[in-house]
Amino acid sequence: MTVLPLPHTVEPQLVRDQQTTQFNKWLTIALFTIPGMLLFILFVLIPIFQSVQFSLYRWDGFGGLTEENYVEFGNYTRLLNHDIFQSAVSHSLLVIFGSLMIQLPLALGLALLVGRGELPGRKWLRTILFIPYVFSEVITAILWLYVLHPNGLINKMMGSLLPDYNSVGWLGDRNLALIAIFAVLTWKYFGFFMLLYMAGLQGIPQDLEDAARLDGAQEFQVLRFITLPLLGSTIRLTIFLSVLGGFQQFVLVWVLTQGGPVNSTELIATYLYKFGISRFNLGYGSAVAVVLFLLTLVFSLSYQRLFMRQDFEYEAS
Amino acid sequence: MRTSARQRSLNRFAGLGLKYIILLSLIAVMMVPVATAVLGSLRTTGEFLAQPFGLPQREIQWQNYLGILGDDAFWRAFLNSVTITFGVMSLNLVLASMLAFVFSRIEFKGRGLLFNILSFGLLFPLVVAILPIFIQVRQLNLINSLWGVILPLVAFGLPGSVIILRGFFKAIPRELEDAAYIDGCSRVSFFLYILIPMARPALAAVATLQIISGWNEYFLPLLVLNDPKLWPLPLGMMQFQGQFGTNWSSVMAYVTILMIPAIVFYIFAEKYIVTGLTGGELKG
């Protein structure tokens, strides 16, 4: 059957039809995107751009931004020269380093242990190991406040095990508080990373590993040369999330120590709250927020470019 | 040399036994703080301080719980938490599914740009922008209103939800959509009557993640809600701890009361939480 050419008289009708469908399409687009985008612009985009603007003023949050308040990059130079801010950055980096070196390997080890092979009750074990992640930060922090207290669980237990043990104020000691906080962070978050690793492991075909074993590969060789490389995209993702999470850590630390004692557990976000918000230095606080944002942005962009590109390409295909 | 079948099954059991020993001892260590809270809440503070980890020696101290559950402040905080959580979940679900529909199913100029702007939001946790959000909320006269908590939380949750839903919507075959349109279905009815019912698992995953985020939020209510009558449970818990901090048993009872719904919710919604967090890769 051949397609008959349409008579010329039909064309205006067709054009009008096309116009109404075009109109309907744009109406749908507008109705469906405007409410969500409006909320997003109002509470995410505008605040972010305002941060940049506020950071150039010495401003307590009341009254307008005036020319007398304008300090150009004054907040930034003050901030970068503030020793407490410098140590807050280094504490944040330490927490991130610890997460990468201890938390992620622990989560990976557990995922390998629970996630594969014969293991009756696997589902229950996974469920229980994930439980700390479901508690809110506030519950977690208050629970650990009492566990780490000088008269708390850990000290009492150590005391009954070791006769000469002296109680330690884990959160009150400048040298121990950050370590104690790191332990709590690990307790709370390893389950999340374990879950991601388990998901990744399920994507690895078992035959590949079996084939290697048949060829005489030892277990650790299978792990080193087959399992881990195939888990690469998941590992890269968990490193990414772990670093971002480390920069953004706030509530747990705030409830446990408020950044103390003597700023020894100050992280970037607690510094922002303490020196920006609670002292009504909104301009200064905005400068902290912008620095924090730039740190995350530079990290995300360069990390994605350097390490995660292949993962995205793989996903897109 | 070939190992005998007997030897092999022995090895298998030894391996399994070792796995269990490692896992169960780890779980034991991990669960001690949780068990301490539960056990502590059933005893007097004196007993608790003398022996933090132990069974009640005297009668069970239910009054630790009754004191909290009989207090209006607790139920007010509970109601505020429910309101915030429900508001965040429903609003996020509606707005995110509409956006995800447009981003996955309708082609138009500027779609990529719009989607990129939205995804850009993933880089900002609430903590970073908390200051200007506070000012924005103040400008909109939403200080001391639960909306001042709900709306920013919804906005910050949108990028993640849209990305999860868009993936699911995209996976629904094009032919289905074409068939629906040929049958005279409009875009909106395709969305409402075909896409949404089909995407129920993804919607449930998004809903559970939003429920968790609304229920647990602490920072935003801390800034936006000055009136203690409006405080949700995380702030109520902090206030209680501040007031009765030395009464360890009562604090542990409060902690236990808040842990129970979290665990119950988690057990029921585990499938969806796991789907949401791992992008649907991990199966039970």
Interface residues (C-beta under 8 A of the other chain):
Chain A: N24 K25 W26 T28 I29 L31 F32 T33 P35 G36 M37 L39 F40 L42 F43 V44 L45 I46 P47 I48 Q50 S51 F54 G61 L110 L113 V114 G117 E118 L119 K123 L125 T127 I128 L129 F130 I131 P132 V134 F135 S136 E137 V138 I139 I142 L143 W144 L145 Y146 V147 N151 G152 L153 K156 M157 W187 F192 L195 L196 M198 A199 G200 Q202 G203 L244 Q248 F250 V251 V255 A269 L272 Y273 G276 I277 L282 G285 S286 A289 L292 F293 T296 L297 S300
Chain B: R12 L16 K19 I22 L23 L26 I27 M30 M31 V32 P33 V34 T36 A37 G40 L49 Q51 P52 F53 L95 A96 M98 L99 F101 V102 I106 F108 L114 I117 L118 G121 L123 F124 P125 V127 V128 A129 I130 L131 P132 I133 F134 I135 Q136 L140 L151 P152 V154 A155 F156 L158 P159 V162 S186 R187 V188 I212 W215 N216 Y218 F219 L223 P234 M237 M238 Q241 W248 V251 M252 V255 L258 M259 A262 I263 F265 Y266 I267 E270 I273 V274 L277 T278 G279 E281 L282 K283 G284
